[in-house]
Amino acid sequence: MNKPISPKEALLRAVEICGSQSELARRIGGTCKPQNVSYWVKHGLAPEAAIPIEKAVDMAVTRYELAPKIYPVENVA
């Protein structure tokens, strides 16, 4: 079984998939700015950003990886 990745590793993987923090922010849309993504990388992800990030990377990184305390894997059907 694969070892779960940390939320920070999941966020960095999302950034890598998009190519940059700016591109991830653009894909999230709304009021998200590159500064938000930079803050999350340094200080931790805002839980409400997990689903928009999941959508921005077409579920290559999931909410369960990004915010496991909010979206625990055992709740997945």
C-alpha positions in Angstrom: 0.0 0.0 0.0 1.2 3.5 -0.8 2.1 5.9 2.0 -0.3 8.8 2.1 1.3 12.1 1.1 1.1 15.2 3.3 -1.2 18.1 2.6 1.8 20.2 1.7 3.1 17.6 -0.7 -0.4 17.4 -2.3 -0.4 21.2 -2.7 3.1 21.2 -4.2 2.0 18.4 -6.6 -1.0 20.6 -7.7 1.4 23.5 -8.3 3.7 21.2 -10.3 0.8 19.9 -12.4 -0.2 23.5 -13.3 3.3 24.6 -13.9 3.3 27.5 -11.4 1.5 29.0 -8.5 0.2 31.7 -10.8 -1.4 29.1 -13.1 -2.9 27.3 -10.2 -4.5 30.5 -8.9 -5.8 31.3 -12.4 -7.4 27.8 -12.7 -9.0 28.2 -9.3 -10.4 31.5 -10.4 -12.6 33.9 -8.5 -10.7 36.0 -6.0 -7.7 33.5 -5.8 -4.4 35.2 -6.5 -0.9 33.8 -6.7 -0.2 35.3 -3.3 -2.9 33.0 -1.8 -1.2 30.0 -3.2 2.2 31.2 -2.0 0.7 31.7 1.5 -0.8 28.2 1.5 2.6 26.7 0.5 4.3 28.5 3.4 1.6 28.3 6.1 -0.8 25.6 5.2 -3.9 25.3 3.0 -7.2 27.0 3.7 -9.6 24.0 3.9 -12.1 25.8 1.7 -9.5 25.8 -1.1 -9.3 21.9 -1.3 -12.2 21.4 -3.6 -11.4 24.2 -6.0 -7.8 22.9 -6.2 -9.1 19.4 -6.8 -11.2 20.8 -9.7 -8.3 22.9 -11.1 -6.1 19.8 -11.5 -8.9 17.5 -12.7 -8.7 15.4 -9.6 -5.0 14.5 -10.1 -4.8 15.7 -6.5 -7.8 15.1 -4.3 -9.5 17.0 -1.4 -8.7 13.9 0.7 -5.0 14.5 0.2 -5.2 18.3 0.5 -7.3 18.5 3.7 -7.5 15.0 5.3 -8.7 16.4 8.6 -11.8 17.9 6.8 -12.2 15.2 4.2 -11.0 11.9 5.9 -10.6 9.0 3.5 -12.8 6.7 5.5 -15.8 8.9 4.5 -15.3 7.9 0.9 -17.9 5.5 -0.4 
